[in-house]
Amino acid sequence: MSQELSKRSELQIKELKPFLNKWVERVEQPEYIDDDPVLFMHAFQNKEDQLLAGFFAATMAWGRRDVVIRKVRDFLNRMGNQPTEFIANFTDRDAQHFEGFKHRTFKPVDMEWLVKILQSILLDYNSFEDFWSFCYKRASKNERPLMSVFHEQFFRQRPEAPQRTRKHVSSADKKSACKRLYLFLRWAVRNKSCVDLGIMDFMPPSELYIPLDVHVARQARALGLLTRTYNDWWAVEELTEALQLLDPQDPAKYDYALFGLGVDEDGLPEEFVLNPEVLN
């Protein structure tokens, strides 16, 4: 995209609300769950299992959803489908369960270290939510992005974790969009949803940022909600700020609308397209 993209005014953004709300209602349905990695949170009854399974599902949400689902199912099977118990009792001998596992750039060594770090978190904070709450309060106090503090504190648990594993958990300090971390928080924090579980309340849904992937970004640029051409942290901030105009209490719900528009066979209706070159 060589030319500058057009941006909707605040009034023009608000005029999109009925259209985008319709798409949220259309996509955010119970049947969405079966074809999305969020299904692994719904597969468990215990809250800690839900959070840990969801964290791995979101962390591995890279590529086609059907492939991600297959790989996450494989990984959870290797944990006996008891993530909390497996992680809490993990020893070096249990690393053999991950032999042969691969997904994108994830290798057995990465899964082993993620489990070790989560084990340390459970020991030190009693629950995964309590760890998130600690990071949230620390970020607020120091006026830093939550995902910068989360990354920092996550690997502070086990400083000896290899550099390659650190790349699988994003940090806003590195200007990453932190898509997978905010996808997890959408699942775990948004309430009053038939898809997102709303089982953590350490932060309000109003403070969630959009999980920015390439498809969501493409639709947002076409609509004139996003003008930044890189899918980085600044783009996340710009798009979330625009979506807050539509619903300041729940901006992340529009992830459903932008996702749905991206996969719809008919595409984005022409009357709503502000930057048609994005779709070419």
Steps between C-alpha positions, in 0.01 A plus 500: 500500500698792373235771519360644818173346616191707575369509858139538600405789725359419844149566369557273200633227728190520718284470189648151449361377832171347374682319220780364719263412786299291255816310409592447865158345560534288188843358584495483882283190515542167685585319176808722467662305783540165323724644227711727718781429751280650773333158505780375727390736776144375467624139519584529870290563811778601738595867472875443523483234229301740284755778542807283442349319202386835363844653543662222300225514236542875457881484509490241222232685298723553202380399153184324386252440778449132414875437521525693829215294645667175397833603653350626826298180533820299449681705764222472759479126435869479589409662834233237560237771446567612856705817451495625860596165651764434234659843539488501880673159518735541205856368534782481248407139430160614372666690216493172307128557444587786264742303282408534134264794557523783247283791398642778286812606695386331821720205593504263801751720684261797478207303638718370782607850605151645472379225732787563744422871511129438552586255778706770671213747460253260660738443790570869558160653425257211570314556174559627148244775551683624809815529291313699235356721773850565638623598151196721441548692827871538436440626146239749621723627780795551265291620203634225276317276250364187666665271247842652563470424870349156437791395278752638745349331805421176315864437417623638831352183648764293320779731375689202359230441236657505152466800272315297239218432747473868593406580141174309542367746760467852362594829660363843421847635576610338175202665326335165437123500444478238780214343306507160667517638853206731439314214335540306824381797704200543270404141572563528874384855584208585271175409673136474393619307196404156373857454371733686736484355850557806720663298779762761596397836643831661595442756223185635332413406138515872420881483525547211256689572180405343169679173412646632175566239232554560129135438408357730765753769407412473130128554562573783745715680242239455229238650732725795588529400866874443472755693294826360632640256245692280745329255732685614809417639844423846364250347258333316791470826691361686198238238419394446860457875546268504197300202627463662842292767326252227407486333841725644772403217738577214262716600201647151454163359392560652157768239446207275405367748244835561332578127498158419354535759227840360415371148437165593346469384141329822394772717652465846644201692354624767262315783672709452813838478329715811547831353379421256216867457409546301820273226369672461164 
